[in-house]
Amino acid sequence: MSVQGLEVIDRATHVTHDWINELSGRLDWSSKRSALRLLRVTLHHLRDHLLLDEMAQFSAQLPLLIRGIFFEGWVPKRTPIKERSAADFIGFIETQLGETEEYRGSEDIRCVFDLLNARLSAGEIEDVRASLPSAIRALWPDP
């Protein structure tokens, strides 16, 4: 039982730390702050490629705090974006990460996708992947 009686918040925090720890391990990064930043930027850019229905179905499987991160700063009238190339997708994420010392490009974006593969249903992952342009879908390993 939570000291404050707010078990849902305690659980959400715990699950979010689990995700960040798992991603840090997949990346082999020392900075959990940087791992969270990569997760945030990748989720935001993924979100901006999805149609509303797919976005809602995908987000329903995310843990509470990560779902909040997913929707943070979302402007519905600007989505979905029409970006088609993997290079543009990767480049946008690199621009948003700035000077993240351990960042290695598409290899690290794949680690985020591997985390999603491990944590969300295979059916939902397949639906999201199918809705992406083929060049971007190729970055995301099969679940």
Secondary structure, DSSP 8 states (H G I E B T S, - for coil): --SSS-HHHHHHHHHHHHHHHHHHHHHT-S-HHHHHHHHHHHHHHHHTTS-HHHHHHHHTTS-HHHHHHHHTT--GGG-S-----HHHHHHHHHHHH-S-TT--THHHHHHHHHHHHHHS-HHHHHHHHHHS-HHHHTTS---
